[in-house]
Amino acid sequence: MASPVALHDQLQQLVSEGRNPRTTDIDLMSSLEMVTTINDEDGGVAGAVRQTLPQVSQAVDAIVAAFNAGGRLVYIGAGTSGRLGVLDASECPPTFGVPPTMVVGLIAGGLDALVNASEGAEDRADAGAADLAALGFSASDVVVGIAVSGRTPYVIGALEHAKALGARTVALTCNPDSPIARMADISIAPLVGPEVITGSTRLKSGTAQKLVLNMLSTASMVRIGKTYGNLMVDMIASNGKLVARAARVVAEATGRSIAEAEAALAKAGNDSKLAILMLLTGTDIETGRKTLADAGGVLRRAVAGATR
């Protein structure tokens, strides 16, 4: 670990640790002035992320290739960065109907660190490597190391472990010339500038990370056929709201009534893709299942194949 003086020098050079000249008197502002200032600062985040879209798309291509080869997407980070990765991973199964092992979030300090600060855990590079190894991480997987500063030892250790295995590596940071940005195959580094509160990277930096993570998982799932157009056709209908949503999805996709959609879903065992295929093509259940399987689960491809 670097000495306190060396660490101070390193942090002083980070964009995310700079002092924001527009908020030096934030403690003198009224509540309305304060939230307006925060909102103004947030307004530049999407533009900063836009500058990284070529790199984001490269990462999506790498993730899709891994998925198609049976690999996984693994997010790893500490603190806010780690929490955002775990959040994105945990939302993939209910949204896209994928197993919880397909997109995994790892955070320094383990799951307890989601609700209890575990700041010291990020200083151990060996822990990052060990957590990936415990997951059985392999060359067929993709890891996204998330660290605003780009210098978190836990994340560096994980990326080094992944690179040694020959896996694709992605860095998500807000400091472009940082260790993880230099070492990863693909570096995504939105430059959002100094925070409203100096060094509080859960603000603009965290927002930028969330935007990027949204794109990585969503675009990758769309690419492997987890939607039909912009409709979620692989979501798991695990409660009343989602059962009703599934019926609306089937109705939207087919132009049929809710009653017809509900009947088709019941016949298809609540499989939205199969229900849509049956209604659009008139195929029976067994033929529909085979057509979907032959199409790799991609509904648009299955519909095209059944209507030739």
DODRENZA-706154 format. One record per residue (C-alpha): residue in three letters; x, y, z. Coordinates in nm, 4 decimals, padded with zeros to 6 digits, m for minus. Layout:
BEGIN
ATOM   aa        c1        c2        c3
ATOM  ala         X         Y         Z
...
% end
This chain:
BEGIN
ATOM   aa        c1        c2        c3
ATOM  met   00.0000   00.0000   00.0000
ATOM  ala   00.1224   00.3508  m00.0831
ATOM  ser   00.2376   00.5795   00.1981
ATOM  pro  m00.0068   00.8536   00.3109
ATOM  val   00.2034   01.1188   00.1345
ATOM  ala   00.2240   00.9198  m00.1891
ATOM  leu  m00.1487   00.8448  m00.1715
ATOM  his  m00.2239   01.2143  m00.1214
ATOM  asp  m00.0192   01.2996  m00.4307
ATOM  gln  m00.1969   01.0338  m00.6352
ATOM  leu  m00.5443   01.1488  m00.5315
ATOM  gln  m00.4580   01.5119  m00.5984
ATOM  gln  m00.4024   01.4257  m00.9645
ATOM  leu  m00.7431   01.2573  m01.0093
ATOM  val  m01.0161   01.4453  m01.1929
ATOM  ser  m01.2760   01.2944  m00.9608
ATOM  glu  m01.0951   01.4297  m00.6543
ATOM  gly  m01.0671   01.7872  m00.7784
ATOM  arg  m01.2446   02.0780  m00.6097
ATOM  asn  m01.5409   02.2136  m00.8035
ATOM  pro  m01.5187   02.5946  m00.8329
ATOM  arg  m01.8949   02.6185  m00.8891
ATOM  thr  m01.9820   02.4739  m00.5494
ATOM  thr  m01.7262   02.6215  m00.3104
ATOM  asp  m02.0047   02.8132  m00.1332
ATOM  ile  m02.2628   02.5358  m00.1395
ATOM  asp  m02.3033   02.5547   00.2373
ATOM  leu  m02.4253   02.9139   00.2024
ATOM  met  m02.6946   02.8294  m00.0540
ATOM  ser  m03.0658   02.7951   00.0104
ATOM  ser  m03.2170   02.4518  m00.0426
ATOM  leu  m03.3502   02.5526  m00.3838
ATOM  glu  m03.0181   02.7025  m00.4907
ATOM  met  m02.8379   02.3913  m00.3724
ATOM  val  m03.0557   02.1373  m00.5526
ATOM  thr  m03.0547   02.3561  m00.8653
ATOM  thr  m02.6744   02.3540  m00.8592
ATOM  ile  m02.6631   01.9785  m00.8118
ATOM  asn  m02.9080   01.9335  m01.0988
ATOM  asp  m02.7013   02.1648  m01.3201
ATOM  glu  m02.3916   01.9544  m01.2497
ATOM  asp  m02.5819   01.6339  m01.3224
ATOM  gly  m02.6903   01.7809  m01.6554
ATOM  gly  m02.3450   01.7254  m01.8025
ATOM  val  m02.3199   01.3567  m01.7126
ATOM  ala  m02.5070   01.2172  m02.0126
ATOM  gly  m02.2903   01.4212  m02.2482
ATOM  ala  m01.9753   01.2853  m02.0852
ATOM  val  m02.1056   00.9301  m02.1215
ATOM  arg  m02.1923   00.9965  m02.4871
ATOM  gln  m01.8226   01.0566  m02.5585
ATOM  thr  m01.7504   00.6980  m02.4485
ATOM  leu  m02.0125   00.5226  m02.6653
ATOM  pro  m01.7566   00.3690  m02.9064
ATOM  gln  m01.5892   00.1983  m02.6099
ATOM  val  m01.9246   00.0996  m02.4570
ATOM  ser  m02.0257  m00.0650  m02.7847
ATOM  gln  m01.6947  m00.2540  m02.7969
ATOM  ala  m01.7640  m00.3831  m02.4465
ATOM  val  m02.1156  m00.4906  m02.5516
ATOM  asp  m01.9689  m00.6860  m02.8431
ATOM  ala  m01.7252  m00.8604  m02.6068
ATOM  ile  m02.0051  m00.9454  m02.3607
ATOM  val  m02.2308  m01.0814  m02.6362
ATOM  ala  m01.9467  m01.2979  m02.7658
ATOM  ala  m01.8955  m01.4335  m02.4144
ATOM  phe  m02.2671  m01.5048  m02.3684
ATOM  asn  m02.2862  m01.6839  m02.7028
ATOM  ala  m01.9912  m01.9009  m02.5976
ATOM  gly  m02.1519  m01.9887  m02.2635
ATOM  gly  m01.9500  m01.7341  m02.0662
ATOM  arg  m02.0539  m01.4815  m01.8030
ATOM  leu  m02.0406  m01.1110  m01.7364
ATOM  val  m01.8800  m01.0277  m01.4020
ATOM  tyr  m01.8847  m00.6812  m01.2462
ATOM  ile  m01.6352  m00.6139  m00.9693
ATOM  gly  m01.5795  m00.3028  m00.7626
ATOM  ala  m01.5669  m00.1490  m00.4159
ATOM  gly  m01.7955   00.0939  m00.2358
ATOM  thr  m02.0464   00.2743  m00.4558
ATOM  ser  m01.8912   00.1251  m00.7689
ATOM  gly  m01.9316  m00.2268  m00.6337
ATOM  arg  m02.2894  m00.1609  m00.5209
ATOM  leu  m02.3866  m00.0350  m00.8644
ATOM  gly  m02.2407  m00.3461  m01.0262
ATOM  val  m02.4254  m00.5771  m00.7879
ATOM  leu  m02.7463  m00.3809  m00.8497
ATOM  asp  m02.7214  m00.4124  m01.2269
ATOM  ala  m02.6410  m00.7835  m01.2042
ATOM  ser  m02.9304  m00.8523  m00.9659
ATOM  glu  m03.1813  m00.6890  m01.2004
ATOM  cys  m03.0943  m00.9051  m01.5015
ATOM  pro  m03.2738  m01.2287  m01.3960
ATOM  pro  m03.6201  m01.0768  m01.3385
ATOM  thr  m03.5939  m00.8423  m01.6377
ATOM  phe  m03.4503  m01.0792  m01.8961
ATOM  gly  m03.5228  m01.4258  m01.7576
ATOM  val  m03.1568  m01.5252  m01.7326
ATOM  pro  m03.0070  m01.7387  m01.4536
ATOM  pro  m02.8436  m01.5442  m01.1678
ATOM  thr  m02.5091  m01.6981  m01.2613
ATOM  met  m02.5014  m01.5299  m01.6035
ATOM  val  m02.4396  m01.1750  m01.4786
ATOM  val  m02.2600  m01.1586  m01.1439
ATOM  gly  m02.1726  m00.8653  m00.9223
ATOM  leu  m01.8809  m00.8824  m00.6778
ATOM  ile  m01.8091  m00.6170  m00.4157
ATOM  ala  m01.5067  m00.5762  m00.1898
ATOM  gly  m01.6010  m00.6977   00.1566
ATOM  gly  m01.8752  m00.9293   00.0313
ATOM  leu  m02.2503  m00.8804   00.0344
ATOM  asp  m02.2414  m00.7219   00.3800
ATOM  ala  m02.0662  m00.4269   00.2154
ATOM  leu  m02.3859  m00.3500   00.0255
ATOM  val  m02.5403  m00.2009   00.3387
ATOM  asn  m02.2413  m00.1513   00.5669
ATOM  ala  m01.9379   00.0508   00.4631
ATOM  ser  m01.6342  m00.1721   00.4219
ATOM  glu  m01.3839   00.0794   00.2908
ATOM  gly  m01.0706  m00.1061   00.4008
ATOM  ala  m01.1611  m00.4084   00.1881
ATOM  glu  m01.0805  m00.2205  m00.1323
ATOM  asp  m00.7085  m00.1991  m00.0478
ATOM  arg  m00.6429  m00.5710  m00.1017
ATOM  ala  m00.5512  m00.6625  m00.4568
ATOM  asp  m00.5275  m01.0290  m00.3567
ATOM  ala  m00.8927  m01.0227  m00.2447
ATOM  gly  m01.0065  m00.9110  m00.5893
ATOM  ala  m00.8187  m01.1963  m00.7522
ATOM  ala  m00.9419  m01.4431  m00.4884
ATOM  asp  m01.3069  m01.3409  m00.5344
ATOM  leu  m01.2821  m01.4000  m00.9094
ATOM  ala  m01.1085  m01.7323  m00.8557
ATOM  ala  m01.3782  m01.8422  m00.6084
ATOM  leu  m01.6326  m01.7764  m00.8806
ATOM  gly  m01.4494  m02.0128  m01.1127
ATOM  phe  m01.3772  m01.7232  m01.3471
ATOM  ser  m01.2319  m01.8406  m01.6777
ATOM  ala  m01.1134  m01.7189  m02.0180
ATOM  ser  m01.4667  m01.7519  m02.1547
ATOM  asp  m01.5962  m01.4841  m01.9161
ATOM  val  m01.5767  m01.1027  m01.9318
ATOM  val  m01.4954  m00.8888  m01.6280
ATOM  val  m01.5862  m00.5219  m01.5888
ATOM  gly  m01.3701  m00.3587  m01.3228
ATOM  ile  m01.5532  m00.0566  m01.1806
ATOM  ala  m01.3567   00.2124  m00.9968
ATOM  val  m01.4104   00.5867  m01.0251
ATOM  ser  m01.0493   00.6584  m00.9295
ATOM  gly  m00.9177   00.3839  m01.1551
ATOM  arg  m00.6636   00.2867  m00.8903
ATOM  thr  m00.8572   00.0647  m00.6453
ATOM  pro  m00.6272  m00.2294  m00.5554
ATOM  tyr  m00.9199  m00.4741  m00.5241
ATOM  val  m01.0213  m00.4040  m00.8837
ATOM  ile  m00.6631  m00.4010  m01.0122
ATOM  gly  m00.6061  m00.7447  m00.8602
ATOM  ala  m00.9193  m00.8787  m01.0272
ATOM  leu  m00.8226  m00.7412  m01.3682
ATOM  glu  m00.4707  m00.8834  m01.3381
ATOM  his  m00.6164  m01.2251  m01.2538
ATOM  ala  m00.8555  m01.2101  m01.5494
ATOM  lys  m00.5826  m01.1023  m01.7919
ATOM  ala  m00.3587  m01.3850  m01.6758
ATOM  leu  m00.6367  m01.6270  m01.7722
ATOM  gly  m00.6765  m01.4685  m02.1149
ATOM  ala  m01.0243  m01.3282  m02.0470
ATOM  arg  m01.1532  m01.0014  m02.1943
ATOM  thr  m01.1291  m00.7125  m01.9503
ATOM  val  m01.3198  m00.3834  m01.9328
ATOM  ala  m01.2458  m00.0844  m01.7098
ATOM  leu  m01.5207   00.1566  m01.6043
ATOM  thr  m01.3663   00.4638  m01.4440
ATOM  cys  m01.4007   00.8428  m01.4426
ATOM  asn  m01.0253   00.9015  m01.4663
ATOM  pro  m00.9043   00.8231  m01.8193
ATOM  asp  m00.5305   00.8026  m01.7482
ATOM  ser  m00.5560   00.5610  m01.4563
ATOM  pro  m00.4109   00.2154  m01.3857
ATOM  ile  m00.7246   00.0181  m01.4729
ATOM  ala  m00.7856   00.2297  m01.7841
ATOM  arg  m00.4355   00.1449  m01.9051
ATOM  met  m00.4460  m00.2242  m01.8234
ATOM  ala  m00.7932  m00.3247  m01.9493
ATOM  asp  m00.8631  m00.4335  m02.3073
ATOM  ile  m01.1433  m00.1771  m02.3244
ATOM  ser  m01.1517   00.1421  m02.1172
ATOM  ile  m01.4764   00.3333  m02.0618
ATOM  ala  m01.3939   00.6633  m01.8922
ATOM  pro  m01.6640   00.9319  m01.8916
ATOM  leu  m01.5058   01.2592  m01.7849
ATOM  val  m01.7689   01.4123  m01.5557
ATOM  gly  m01.5321   01.6489  m01.3713
ATOM  pro  m01.5100   01.7370  m01.0019
ATOM  glu  m01.8009   01.6478  m00.7781
ATOM  val  m02.0431   01.8895  m00.6103
ATOM  ile  m01.8968   01.7746  m00.2779
ATOM  thr  m01.5253   01.7205  m00.3262
ATOM  gly  m01.4431   01.3522  m00.3645
ATOM  ser  m01.8049   01.2307  m00.3149
ATOM  thr  m01.8044   01.0088  m00.6197
ATOM  arg  m02.1455   00.8603  m00.5458
ATOM  leu  m02.2755   01.1761  m00.7208
ATOM  lys  m02.1873   01.2527  m01.0858
ATOM  ser  m01.9389   00.9688  m01.1154
ATOM  gly  m02.1882   00.7189  m00.9739
ATOM  thr  m02.4562   00.8457  m01.2092
ATOM  ala  m02.2225   00.8036  m01.5056
ATOM  gln  m02.1387   00.4490  m01.3976
ATOM  lys  m02.5086   00.3633  m01.3651
ATOM  leu  m02.5771   00.4937  m01.7153
ATOM  val  m02.2951   00.2846  m01.8602
ATOM  leu  m02.3959  m00.0295  m01.6700
ATOM  asn  m02.7542   00.0141  m01.7935
ATOM  met  m02.6235   00.0131  m02.1494
ATOM  leu  m02.3850  m00.2800  m02.1053
ATOM  ser  m02.6469  m00.5178  m01.9685
ATOM  thr  m02.9458  m00.3945  m02.1695
ATOM  ala  m02.7744  m00.3823  m02.5083
ATOM  ser  m02.6112  m00.7206  m02.4511
ATOM  met  m02.9430  m00.8815  m02.3570
ATOM  val  m03.1167  m00.7302  m02.6592
ATOM  arg  m02.8378  m00.8608  m02.8826
ATOM  ile  m02.8918  m01.2183  m02.7615
ATOM  gly  m03.2681  m01.2040  m02.8188
ATOM  lys  m03.4059  m01.1258  m02.4754
ATOM  thr  m03.6497  m00.8726  m02.6216
ATOM  tyr  m03.8869  m00.8572  m02.9174
ATOM  gly  m03.8485  m00.5028  m03.0403
ATOM  asn  m03.8546  m00.3086  m02.7148
ATOM  leu  m04.0761  m00.5581  m02.5330
ATOM  met  m03.9449  m00.7752  m02.2474
ATOM  val  m04.0407  m01.1215  m02.3657
ATOM  asp  m03.8158  m01.3233  m02.1370
ATOM  met  m03.9013  m01.1639  m01.8017
ATOM  ile  m03.9984  m01.3941  m01.5176
ATOM  ala  m04.3635  m01.3353  m01.4212
ATOM  ser  m04.3126  m01.3910  m01.0493
ATOM  asn  m04.5913  m01.1734  m00.9084
ATOM  gly  m04.9315  m01.0341  m01.0031
ATOM  lys  m04.7908  m00.7176  m01.1561
ATOM  leu  m04.5502  m00.9118  m01.3786
ATOM  val  m04.8185  m01.1614  m01.4847
ATOM  ala  m05.0316  m00.8666  m01.5949
ATOM  arg  m04.7313  m00.7109  m01.7698
ATOM  ala  m04.6645  m01.0367  m01.9550
ATOM  ala  m05.0208  m01.0333  m02.0875
ATOM  arg  m04.9791  m00.6725  m02.2023
ATOM  val  m04.6495  m00.7620  m02.3719
ATOM  val  m04.8107  m01.0491  m02.5624
ATOM  ala  m05.1043  m00.8276  m02.6603
ATOM  glu  m04.8714  m00.5476  m02.7766
ATOM  ala  m04.6527  m00.7838  m02.9779
ATOM  thr  m04.9435  m00.9515  m03.1549
ATOM  gly  m05.2147  m00.6852  m03.1737
ATOM  arg  m05.4534  m00.9212  m02.9930
ATOM  ser  m05.6765  m00.8476  m02.6952
ATOM  ile  m05.5671  m00.8957  m02.3359
ATOM  ala  m05.8085  m01.1871  m02.3057
ATOM  glu  m05.6550  m01.3589  m02.6090
ATOM  ala  m05.3055  m01.2889  m02.4741
ATOM  glu  m05.3941  m01.4366  m02.1344
ATOM  ala  m05.5383  m01.7478  m02.3006
ATOM  ala  m05.2262  m01.7928  m02.5133
ATOM  leu  m05.0008  m01.7469  m02.2105
ATOM  ala  m05.1968  m02.0079  m02.0162
ATOM  lys  m05.1642  m02.2515  m02.3062
ATOM  ala  m04.7913  m02.1768  m02.3361
ATOM  gly  m04.7222  m02.2230  m01.9657
ATOM  asn  m04.6619  m01.8482  m01.9152
ATOM  asp  m04.3877  m01.8508  m02.1796
ATOM  ser  m04.4299  m01.5097  m02.3433
ATOM  lys  m04.2117  m01.5910  m02.6436
ATOM  leu  m04.4030  m01.9091  m02.7179
ATOM  ala  m04.7389  m01.7369  m02.6716
ATOM  ile  m04.6395  m01.4593  m02.9135
ATOM  leu  m04.5065  m01.7068  m03.1694
ATOM  met  m04.8269  m01.9114  m03.1539
ATOM  leu  m05.0495  m01.6067  m03.1988
ATOM  leu  m04.8407  m01.4544  m03.4798
ATOM  thr  m04.7857  m01.7716  m03.6811
ATOM  gly  m05.0654  m02.0095  m03.5805
ATOM  thr  m04.8120  m02.2772  m03.4875
ATOM  asp  m04.8907  m02.5387  m03.2240
ATOM  ile  m04.7055  m02.5620  m02.8928
ATOM  glu  m04.4602  m02.8376  m02.9806
ATOM  thr  m04.3727  m02.6925  m03.3208
ATOM  gly  m04.3387  m02.3496  m03.1594
ATOM  arg  m04.0973  m02.4808  m02.8978
ATOM  lys  m03.8843  m02.6460  m03.1649
ATOM  thr  m03.8878  m02.3350  m03.3833
ATOM  leu  m03.7744  m02.1212  m03.0906
ATOM  ala  m03.5001  m02.3683  m03.0020
ATOM  asp  m03.3786  m02.3770  m03.3632
ATOM  ala  m03.3706  m01.9962  m03.3589
ATOM  gly  m03.1543  m01.9923  m03.0468
ATOM  gly  m03.4391  m01.8433  m02.8470
ATOM  val  m03.4471  m01.5287  m03.0633
ATOM  leu  m03.8173  m01.4607  m03.1168
ATOM  arg  m03.7834  m01.2372  m03.4229
ATOM  arg  m03.5764  m01.5076  m03.5934
ATOM  ala  m03.8303  m01.7739  m03.4940
ATOM  val  m04.1221  m01.5711  m03.6315
ATOM  ala  m03.9364  m01.5195  m03.9590
ATOM  gly  m03.8591  m01.8904  m03.9819
ATOM  ala  m04.2166  m01.9980  m03.9100
ATOM  thr  m04.3700  m01.7645  m04.1687
ATOM  arg  m04.1449  m01.8488  m04.4617
% end
